Amino acid sequence: MLNEQNLQRLEVEQIADMLEIDVANIMPRCRELIDVSKLTYTLLEGDERDKIILRVLKTLDEELTRSGKHRHVAWEDGWRENLEMFVESDYDTDKLIPKYFNSGKTIMRIRGDYIDRIP
């Protein structure tokens, strides 16, 4: 459930701090992209955060697919599928994002805290 009082926005200064660079070193085009992007999120706390930590721990106990040379065919197939969707969509760049990436999940971490990204 979205707690509007807890709504935060990632700003240029915070990004520079996370990258451990001076804000002056962020190129103007990057600043523009950050300014126009919706980099909003809520900080997860209490029971909500604890549920996420439990889910992470359970996931770590599962058998995860390892990457490597043995997965080359799957890698090729996945990117071929993305290319086909990209062309069929009249070159919509959103179709270039691999399906395994972010697959609808919005929970992320910033500076050790769990957050819920607001798309």
C-alpha positions in Angstrom: 0.0 0.0 0.0 1.4 3.4 -1.0 2.2 5.7 1.9 2.3 9.1 0.3 3.9 10.6 3.4 6.8 8.2 2.8 7.1 9.1 -1.0 10.7 10.1 -1.9 12.4 11.1 -5.1 16.0 10.3 -6.1 17.7 13.6 -7.0 21.0 14.4 -8.8 22.8 15.0 -5.6 21.9 11.6 -4.2 22.9 9.9 -7.4 26.3 11.7 -7.3 26.7 10.7 -3.7 26.0 7.0 -4.5 28.5 7.1 -7.3 31.0 8.8 -5.0 31.5 11.7 -7.5 31.1 15.4 -7.2 27.7 16.6 -8.5 29.6 18.9 -10.9 30.9 15.9 -12.7 27.5 14.7 -13.7 27.1 15.7 -17.4 24.3 18.1 -18.4 22.5 15.4 -20.5 22.6 13.0 -17.5 21.2 15.8 -15.3 18.4 16.4 -17.8 17.5 12.7 -17.8 17.5 12.5 -14.0 15.3 15.7 -13.8 12.7 14.4 -16.2 12.7 10.8 -15.0 10.2 9.7 -12.4 12.7 8.4 -9.8 10.1 8.1 -7.0 10.0 5.4 -4.3 8.9 4.6 -0.8 11.1 3.3 1.9 10.0 -0.1 3.2 9.9 -0.3 6.9 8.6 -2.6 9.7 6.5 -5.7 8.6 6.7 -4.7 5.0 10.5 -4.7 5.0 10.6 -7.9 7.1 8.5 -9.7 4.5 10.9 -8.7 1.7 13.9 -9.8 3.7 12.2 -13.2 4.3 11.5 -13.5 0.6 15.1 -12.8 -0.2 16.3 -15.4 2.2 14.0 -18.0 0.8 15.1 -17.2 -2.7 18.7 -17.6 -1.7 17.9 -21.1 -0.4 16.5 -22.1 -3.9 18.5 -23.6 -6.7 19.3 -20.6 -8.9 20.2 -20.8 -12.6 23.9 -20.2 -13.0 25.1 -18.1 -15.9 28.1 -19.2 -18.1 29.1 -20.6 -21.4 26.6 -23.5 -21.0 23.8 -20.9 -21.2 24.9 -19.4 -24.5 21.9 -20.9 -26.4 19.4 -19.5 -23.9 21.1 -16.1 -24.1 20.9 -16.1 -27.9 17.3 -17.2 -27.8 16.4 -14.5 -25.3 18.0 -11.7 -27.2 16.6 -13.0 -30.5 13.1 -12.8 -28.9 13.8 -9.2 -27.8 15.0 -8.2 -31.3 11.8 -9.7 -32.9 9.6 -7.8 -30.4 11.6 -4.6 -31.0 11.1 -4.8 -34.7 7.5 -5.8 -34.5 6.7 -2.9 -32.2 8.1 -0.4 -34.7 11.3 -0.1 -32.7 9.9 0.6 -29.2 13.0 0.7 -27.0 11.1 -0.7 -24.1 11.1 -4.1 -26.0 14.9 -4.2 -25.6 14.7 -4.8 -21.9 15.2 -8.5 -21.2 12.2 -10.3 -19.7 14.3 -11.6 -16.8 15.2 -8.0 -15.9 12.8 -6.4 -13.4 10.0 -8.7 -14.6 7.4 -6.5 -13.0 9.2 -6.3 -9.7 9.6 -2.9 -8.1 11.4 -3.8 -4.9 15.0 -2.6 -5.0 17.8 -1.5 -2.6 19.3 1.9 -2.1 22.1 2.4 0.4 21.2 -0.8 2.2 17.5 0.1 2.5 14.7 -1.7 0.7 12.5 0.5 -1.4 9.5 0.1 -3.6 9.9 1.9 -6.9 6.9 3.9 -8.0 6.7 3.4 -11.8 
